[in-house]
Each structure stands twice: as C-alpha cells, then as structure tokens.
Amino acid sequence: MTKTLKLLLISILAISMFLVGCGKTNESAGGKKATNTGGASKKDTLVFARGGDSTSLDPITTTEGETFKVTINIFENLLTYGEQDTTIHPGLAESYTVTPDGLTYTFKLRQGVKFHDGTDFNADAVVFNFDRWMNGDADKFPYYTMFGGYKKDEGHVIKEVKAVDENTVQFVLKRPQAPFLKNLAMSPFGIASPTAVKKYGDKFRENPVGTGPFKFVEWKQNDRITLVKNPDYWQKDLPKLNKIIFRVIPENTARLNALANGEIDLMDGLNNSDEASVTSNDKLQVIKRPSMNVGYLAFTNTRKPFDNKLVRQALNMAIDKKSIIDSFYGGKALAAKNPMPPSIEGYNDAVEAYPYDLEKAKALLKEAGFEKGFSMDLWAMPVARPYMPEAQKVAEVIQESFSKIGVKAKIQSVDWATYLDKAAKGEFDAFMLGWTGDNGDADNFLYTLLDKDSIGSNNYAYYSNDKLHDILIKAQTESDQSKRNELYKEAQVIIHDDAPWVPLVHSTPLIAAAKDVTGYLPHPTGSEVLSKVEFK
Amino acid sequence: MFTYSVRRVLALIPVLFGMTLVVFSIIHAIPGNPAQIILGQRATKESIASLTEQLGLNNPWYIQYFDYIKALLHGDLGTSLRTRGPINHEIWPYLAATMELALVAMLIAVIIGVNAGIISAWFSKSWFDYVAMVLALVGVSMPIFWLGLMEQWGFSIHLGWFPTTGREDVRDPISAITNLYLVDTLLQGRFDQFGVVVKHLVLPSFALATIPMAIIARMTRATMLEVMKSDFIRTARAKGLRMFWVVYKHSLKNAVIPVLTIIGLQTGLLLGGAILTETIFGWPGVGRYLYDAIGYRDYPVIQSGILIIAAIFVLINFVVDLLYVVVDPRIKYTK
C-alpha cells in the first residue's frame, strides 16, 4: 500500500515537472513563431471574435444575426447593399428591369460565376433556391416571410420565378411589394449551390456552398468557424485575406483582453466604458458601426393605466434621454424621437420630440386622473444588446425620473428567454427592448414593430391603430418611393401622438481592432463582407 | 468487493432514473418557449406555433418524458433543438474539453493543496501555516469571474506569459482525434502544439483549481493535525524516525481518507461548476454548452447534459469508495 501511494506521489510529481518543462520550452517556440508571422511574411489570416456562435450556416434557416456575419462571406445574393448603407447594388445579378406596374422583375445574371463546389451559377440555380424556400414553411425558412408567406399562403407575393434563359431570371409578383429589391439583398437570401443542397440535405446547414469570396472549411461549435479564400472568386484581386477565423469569446472584457494580447485581430461588442482603454493602447483602434437601430421603452398598451394615451405621453416627458446617453453610451448615441433611425428613408424629422418636462408630465397625469401617480413594474433586459448595452442601469435612471412625477416603478428582470416570451404574451407593464434593421426599409421598423398585424410577434407593445394600419399597408404596395416616404412620415406623426413607446436612443455600436487591420467597413445591418480587409 | 461493486453499479440505475425525472420536471417548469428562442426576437407567431408543434412541445409532459426515456434506453441522447444535431455526436468535444480542464485543475489542486496542508500541519502555528491558511480562506471566497479576469490582465497582457482565451492557437489549429488536446498532440507527435495546449491550460485551470485547492489544503491540515497528535506518531518520533517519514509515511496514510472524500466531491463539483471559468476563458466546454442550452431552452441538451454530468459525479464517488479499500485495508465492503 505504501508503495502504491509513493508511486502515485512520485508519478504526479514527475508529470507536473514534465508539464512545467513543456510550458517553458514552448514559451520560446511560441515567441519565435509570433515574430515570424509578424515580421517577414505579411499577415493574411484574420481572427474575428464575437460573443456568440452561429446556429446554422445555411442562412435561410435562422433569423439570428451571428449566423449572417459568417454566411455573408460564403453566399452572395442577386443584389447587395452598399458598403456601409442599405442602398441597392448589383450582386450576382448585373442589372435588372421592372415593368411599370411593379409586377415583373427581370434580372440579368453575371456570367462565368461558379459555386465553391465547381458547379455553375445560372438562372436554374436561382429558380432552385426560391422554389426550395417558397415550398418550405416558417420553421424551416423563417425569414422567407419577408415575401408575405409561402407558396400555399394567400399573402405570398411571388407568383412565379422562372429561368428565361441561362443568364436571365424573371420574378412575377401577385401584387407590387415596395421593399422587394431590398429584401432580395438580405443575407438570408444568399444563393446556394443546388448540387450541394441536394447532396447534403439537412446537413447543408453545416456544409454551406455558395459563390462568395470565402469558402467554408470547418465549424467547431461554440469555438470557431474557419473560412479560406475562394481562389476562383469573380471579383478580381479579392478577397485580400487568405483565411478568416470566427472565434467565440462570450465575455466582452475577456474578448478585449484577447485582442490586447494579440490572439485576435478584430472584435465586436466593445463596451462603451472600455473605449478609452482601447484608444489609449497604441496597438489598437476603435471602429464605429453606422447606426441603424432603436432602443426603446415600450408600454403594453392594453394594460391599465397604459391604455390611456395621456399616461403614455406623460411618461414620455419624464425621461431625460440626454443624461442616459451621456452616462451609458459615452455620449455617442442619438436621442430617439421616432421608432426608426434618421438613416432610413422616410424618416420624419419634423416630428417634435416630447420635451423632458416633469411639470407638464405631472399635469398630463392629473388630466388622466392619476394625480397621485401609480405603481408599475419596469422590466429591464438581462442581456447587453448594441442598442442597449446596460439596460439595468438605464432602468434605474428611468425609475428615478418616474418617481419625480409620483410613478413608483419597480425594476424587474428575468432571463432573456423568459423575457421575450413574457413580452410577446403582453405580461409586462413596461419593458425595455430594441431592434436593429434588417434591410434599411421603413416597413421593417414601423410595420414590423408597431402594426396591429405584428401583435404576438414583434409588436410586443400590443399597440393597435387602424388608421396607422391602413397607411402602412398602402405603403407596402406603393412603388413610388417619394409617395411611400410621405406615407411613412404620416405614420410617424400618428405613432408620436399615440406614444405606444418611449423611443430612447439610436446607438452607434463599437468595434475594436488591431491597428494594422485596414479596409474593414462595418455595415449597419451587422453583417459585412470581409473581402476587402487586409493587414497593413 | 466484487459483489459490492456490482451492487453499487446496479444501484446507480434508479439514481440516474430519478435524476432524469427531477431534471425533466424542473426544466419544464421554467417559463419560456424554446420555439420563440430558437426563431429569435424576429419570429412571427405562425412560425412559433408551427415550430412548437414540430418539436412536439404541445404534447402533455408525460408523453414527452416517456419519449425521452424510450430514446435514452436506445442510447439516444436526443436531438438539439437549436442546432438540430444529434447530442450523442455533439456533446463529446465539449465534454472532452471540460474533462481535460477539470483533470488538470484537480491535479494542481491536489498537489498544491495536499502539500500546503501537510506543511501547514507540520509547522503548525508557523508563519507558513498562517499565510497558507489565510490564502486558503481567500481562495475559498474568491469570485472566479474576478480572478479569471485578473489572471488575464496580469499574466497575459502585462507579462505576456500565457494566452488569455481558448484551447489552442487558432492560427495553427489542432486536428482532433480524441478531443483531449494533450493526448491528441502527443499522438500526432506535435510537441510544439503540446506546449501550446499546456500554455492555454494554465490560467483557466488555476482559476478553476483555486477553490478545491483551498478546501483540500484546509482539510489536509486539519486531519494531519489530528493524526499527528496520536500515540503511534509519538512512538514513531520517539523511535527517532526522521520527521519527513513520519509525516509522509505514517501520518498521511492515516489522514488520507477524509482528504480522498473531499477530492472526490470537489472533482464532481468542478465538472458542474466550470461554467464561469469556461465563459471567461472562451473554453468550449460542457459547462458553456449547457449554459447556452439553458438560454435557448434547448430541453434535450439540458436533460442529457445534466444526466451525463450526474453520471460522472456518481461514478467518481463510486471510485472514491473503492479507493478507500486500497488506501486502508481495514475497510472491507462485505456482500
């Protein structure tokens, strides 16, 4: 027995000595390696770190933003957005024509483009992809609802997609859909190789094959996704990088530590409070993502006393947005007055923001019959989002403000899954939430978030206004953009008056990168093609 | 002994079965609809309804439970709701990552903890004793989250000795065979990569080792003090035996049983408690796999993940019980 114990102790000692020894030898090896890659040969691998992993690599099967960050580099769409805005540009389609009635779109496709598996991109491939999606359903291809439903649904906008010839594809619509082209450019509608879709079946979500600048290599779940350069990419001299590795590091501070230590080159989700430490580090740089979001405090408009417009207006006047922005957004967000950001076409700048005026707020409460105020629950999100990095603290400021007009707000929180579920069921008095635009269209904010059709999905405020509904539906089918803009401006006036929310901020999300990263242009949608990124 | 082992193994079955029932009930009592979470904030009510139906979440709970157990008996841990992949296949890399981390952490905790406890007892009431026990007290009460970030700040950013996050150099990735990277790199003869893996292990394993290390140190000190007071030790010392032998041969042998118990318990706790360490150090382990699954209400993953961890926990305790016999021949398991 003693022998066994002795043996055990000795072997443990030996192993630990061995481990220590290895640690040391490796230190020098690692050091050498670092100088090699940093010095003589140019760096061509980008390590991009983010907070969460993708759920699928077949972009149409999910609505989760982390997925699109990767897939937009593998798949391409018929049309694409501008480098840093949501204007429409040619993608896999070189050009298009629309009939005056807005019902037939004809796309001329780029020639000589090949999928990563070597098969040809052509009109049949486009038809195959749309047929696949429209014959599916909402849980297979959730974002396809952007086209009004599925083949069997009455609301489905696309009547037919047909190949006119090898390089021409035609979409015939049942009725005009104003954001149609913008929808086509959304990341979920990347064109996949039909051969690969048939070959992999359900496993296509782990084996993506598109025409994009990078090819998929490997996915180690919750750890990393590796892409390599597509040598046959149709855009000359692109991509600049040889390899991209998307890493998952859940904790914001740990991610920044990894960046400062040179293990990663680029990270999203930089805390506003960490900005100073990045700017003071001469090896790092801060990059700002153009804003296309809104963070808001919504009232469940069907619950008392929030069913009273005067109460909602009073609470709108009781929040000092400027001090919130100064304290929790490093002063770099825009105070919101409409439910959509000014970068979206149709934004109504003439709407006058509710002033921060506690006396007026009290007067309105009195008029509504709540002279002595009331008690309410104020729900704060448990997670950080680009539009709301520190929900709990913002809630405390709002609580303090409300107390000044006699409204006792009790701050509540619950885990994110339950939060969304309860909000969707209308179980909250008031709650904080936000939205990042998908396609840069006003419809994607106003109809999606505040139309009565969206109650139960994204209209968590249970706000319903028939007049607004008519305007938003009309705007969906109106093909003249200036007329559409007028309709949206009118809609914003109605929403402002009804005050279903307190629109709080349009934030500018921050990204941190190593100093030698150039050519990185963050996109307002959050998913960007990294083909022009390189190292100095 | 053999009969005892067989009986213990058989007794595991109802324990694990009960476990499944408890876990299943708790998970299904948490509010939140997986379909809503999977489809995200942007989901429409139609898509949520249709996915709920497809996932079988509309069925009464006992039917869902029965289906789960039936699959389990066929060795099928289920399908992840989120990734739609089979858990049998998915879970191993995570489990391997955690096991590697936990084993190294436990090794550190045992070597340092036991020795610190012995030396403290040996030189009881000396400065070493006081310092070690204060450190142990700090260690027990130190938040891992804070400790982890401080380690990164000190040892990575300032001293540059160790990487901050991950298991490997992603620019020179390891090709996995067993997913235990220490083993994989050795199997492939990649000693440079073996070194890289060791470097990646240092900070997270120390963070994870802190608490068990402190507990083991305090336990060892207490039992050693007890043993060293006893008559046979006095006799051994009176015979003129060198102190080193008295301590490491006679005393430790008699003090080891409670220490062994603590080591077993702590190893189990380590497996379950690795979530924070894994989050801070970007370690793709089973703790984070489970944590994410809870966030997504990925019922099958939560159920099977907890079941596996529970099984390992029970197994470790079983092994510890058997080790008692090896350490102390007076202990006999009859029948």
Interface residues (C-beta under 8 A of the other chain):
Chain A: M1 T2 T4 L5 L9 I12 L13 I15 S16 L19 C22 G23 T25 N26 E27 A29 G30 K33 T37 T45 V47 A49 D53 T55 S56 T62 T63 E64 D137 A138 D139 P142 Y143 T145 D202 R205 E206 E218 K220 Q221 N222 D223 R224 T226 I245 R247 V248 I249 P250 E251 T253 A254 R255 N257 A258 A260 N261 E263 D415 W416 A417 T418 L420 D421 K422 A424 L433 W435 D438 T448 G456 S457 N458
Chain B: I30 P31 G32 N33 P34 A35 Q36 I37 I38 L39 G40 Q41 R42 A43 T44 K45 E46 S47 I48 S50 L51 Q54 R82 T83 R84 G85 E90 P93 Y94 L107 V110 I111 G148 L149 Q152 W153 S156 I157 G160 W161 P163 T164 T165 G166 R167 D169 V170 R171 D172 P173 F191 D192 F194 G195 V196 V198 K199 V202 Y248 K249 L252 K253 V256 T279 I280 F281 G282 P284 R288 Y289 D292 I294 G295 Y296 R297 V326 V327 P329
